[in-house]
């Protein structure tokens, strides 16, 4: 008698998702370090605003745009984005801008993988890697240091919560999104 074939072991989701995020970190780091077009004035503004949350206080508002409609006392309409950027904000300017952009781009890709896993998409890591490899627009937009890197996963989860009939989760997410 022969022994039955052992069933292949499944790779844990946290491992494949984590490896996907690590690939996204390496991918976006290469793009950002090799291409100057990814660093713009907005990136320096967001890093400066993250720094000001510590130096001027959490609710000081935006004081660095005196020639805009905000004047010298505008509200920080990217508050959550600037809070999330705090850990890397105190690095030297160019390093802070580039490392924060890599962090948020990988966060966006990780959010997409988590959303696809939530929606029961088979092999979400594969779809995320295909997106990184095939979409120049996604790579460009997610590598810019702007708030859409946080907005895209939040919007996808908001749609998923509404479709699933989870109004409380959607309300909590809407509150986080407005920050």
Phi and psi in degrees as a GROMACS rama.xvg file:
@    title "Ramachandran Plot"
@    xaxis  label "Phi"
@    yaxis  label "Psi"
@TYPE xy
-97.8049  152.517  UNK-2
-79.5437  146.005  UNK-3
-65.7873  148.835  UNK-4
-65.7161  137.082  UNK-5
-71.75  138.316  UNK-6
-72.8067  142.357  UNK-7
-65.5965  141.983  UNK-8
-79.6556  140.795  UNK-9
-82.3059  139.364  UNK-10
-74.5608  132.802  UNK-11
-61.3618  145.666  UNK-12
-60.0822  -39.6925  UNK-13
-62.9156  -31.2092  UNK-14
-72.4638  -48.3304  UNK-15
-66.9109  -39.167  UNK-16
-66.4432  -41.9159  UNK-17
-64.2265  -41.4592  UNK-18
-65.3657  -36.0003  UNK-19
-63.2467  -42.7075  UNK-20
-65.6612  -39.0716  UNK-21
-64.1021  -39.2749  UNK-22
-63.8525  -40.6011  UNK-23
-63.4941  -38.5198  UNK-24
-61.8354  -48.4118  UNK-25
-63.7191  -41.3158  UNK-26
-63.3596  -51.5617  UNK-27
-70.1517  -32.6461  UNK-28
-62.897  -42.4166  UNK-29
-63.6253  -43.4998  UNK-30
-62.6648  -45.4338  UNK-31
-71.9661  -37.1814  UNK-32
-75.5034  -29.0591  UNK-33
-91.0469  -20.5838  UNK-34
-118.521  121.183  UNK-35
-71.554  -22.8193  UNK-36
-66.7108  -13.278  UNK-37
-80.6646  -13.9926  UNK-38
-102.656  118.255  UNK-39
-128.852  -179.642  UNK-40
-63.7123  -36.8356  UNK-41
-57.0305  -37.4623  UNK-42
-61.9332  -43.5892  UNK-43
-67.2524  -35.497  UNK-44
-61.6205  -46.498  UNK-45
-65.3338  -38.788  UNK-46
-65.9411  -41.8174  UNK-47
-63.6942  -39.0106  UNK-48
-67.3949  -37.5317  UNK-49
-62.6544  -41.4937  UNK-50
-63.6906  -38.8468  UNK-51
-68.1788  -21.7318  UNK-52
-62.468  -31.1763  UNK-53
-86.8707  -44.5236  UNK-54
-74.9523  -34.2673  UNK-55
-108.495  -8.10161  UNK-56
104.299  157.972  UNK-57
-65.4225  -31.0806  UNK-58
-115.357  31.2398  UNK-59
-74.4227  -23.2654  UNK-60
84.3637  -173.645  UNK-61
-94.0287  114.532  UNK-62
-110.724  -3.41268  UNK-63
-97.0646  14.3249  UNK-64
-125.767  61.3982  UNK-65
-69.1665  -20.0549  UNK-66
-99.4772  16.3603  UNK-67
-111.393  -179.375  UNK-68
-65.1676  -18.9194  UNK-69
-73.155  -26.4389  UNK-70
68.8316  -148.414  UNK-71
-92.7475  -6.05425  UNK-72
-136.325  56.7554  UNK-73
-86.2909  168.9  UNK-74
-91.4017  151.009  UNK-75
-84.7516  96.5099  UNK-76
-81.4829  3.34841  UNK-77
-122.411  40.6987  UNK-78
-57.874  -49.5386  UNK-79
-60.7653  -41.5396  UNK-80
-60.4041  -42.623  UNK-81
-72.5699  -33.606  UNK-82
-63.6619  -45.3745  UNK-83
-66.3306  -24.7258  UNK-84
-84.9733  -2.90769  UNK-85
-58.5061  -42.0688  UNK-86
-58.332  -28.4339  UNK-87
-107.263  0.534035  UNK-88
-71.3429  -22.3722  UNK-89
-96.9821  11.8725  UNK-90
-74.9508  165.431  UNK-91
-56.942  152.679  UNK-92
-46.0017  -60.6278  UNK-93
-66.8697  -35.8894  UNK-94
-68.2173  -40.8758  UNK-95
-62.845  -44.7968  UNK-96
-62.4697  -48.2668  UNK-97
-71.4911  -42.3656  UNK-98
-69.3219  -35.3757  UNK-99
-68.0432  -38.1447  UNK-100
-63.8129  -41.6233  UNK-101
-63.6533  -43.3797  UNK-102
-59.1995  -47.8273  UNK-103
-70.9531  -34.7031  UNK-104
-65.3346  -41.9472  UNK-105
-68.3974  -35.4001  UNK-106
-62.9909  -40.3836  UNK-107
-64.8184  -43.8974  UNK-108
-65.6266  -41.4599  UNK-109
-62.6283  -37.8337  UNK-110
-64.2588  -38.6282  UNK-111
-65.6794  -40.5776  UNK-112
-63.7547  -44.3882  UNK-113
-63.0377  -40.3976  UNK-114
-64.398  -44.5809  UNK-115
-63.3495  -38.2777  UNK-116
-63.9836  -41.5546  UNK-117
-62.1671  -36.9862  UNK-118
-85.8938  6.61274  UNK-119
61.3833  36.6194  UNK-120
-74.8617  128.52  UNK-121
-66.8822  137.906  UNK-122
50.5888  61.6884  UNK-123
-61.873  -29.9233  UNK-124
-61.774  -37.9163  UNK-125
-66.3835  -42.8789  UNK-126
-64.963  -37.8195  UNK-127
-65.83  -41.7479  UNK-128
-67.5156  -36.8654  UNK-129
-64.0848  -39.2895  UNK-130
-62.0999  -42.9654  UNK-131
-63.9361  -39.4874  UNK-132
-78.2108  -28.5308  UNK-133
-106.551  -19.5696  UNK-134
-110.711  103.948  UNK-135
-65.6854  -36.6717  UNK-136
-64.9371  -46.4423  UNK-137
-59.3667  -47.7916  UNK-138
-60.2088  -43.4823  UNK-139
-65.5812  -50.1077  UNK-140
-66.4093  -38.9624  UNK-141
-76.6443  -21.9881  UNK-142
-84.6454  -12.4969  UNK-143
-75.4485  141.75  UNK-144
-83.8234  80.0855  UNK-145
-138.454  166.44  UNK-146
-72.583  -9.70947  UNK-147
-65.3967  -19.9076  UNK-148
-66.277  -27.4271  UNK-149
-90.5388  -33.2895  UNK-150
-65.7544  -41.0321  UNK-151
-60.6699  -52.7287  UNK-152
-62.8167  -37.2342  UNK-153
-63.3899  -41.6151  UNK-154
-63.9197  -42.4614  UNK-155
-62.9779  -43.1158  UNK-156
-67.7988  -34.8542  UNK-157
-60.6071  -45.0179  UNK-158
-62.218  -43.1584  UNK-159
-61.8145  -40.577  UNK-160
-68.0173  -39.7739  UNK-161
-66.1595  -44.7273  UNK-162
-63.6146  -36.9354  UNK-163
-79.5191  -3.58988  UNK-164
71.7278  40.2786  UNK-165
-113.865  78.2944  UNK-166
-65.7967  -32.6551  UNK-167
-66.3699  -44.8399  UNK-168
-63.2145  -40.0948  UNK-169
-64.5828  -37.8897  UNK-170
-67.5289  -41.613  UNK-171
-63.7449  -42.943  UNK-172
-65.3365  -38.3584  UNK-173
-63.8939  -37.6728  UNK-174
-64.2393  -45.1123  UNK-175
-64.4726  -37.409  UNK-176
-66.2134  -35.5477  UNK-177
-72.1528  -13.8405  UNK-178
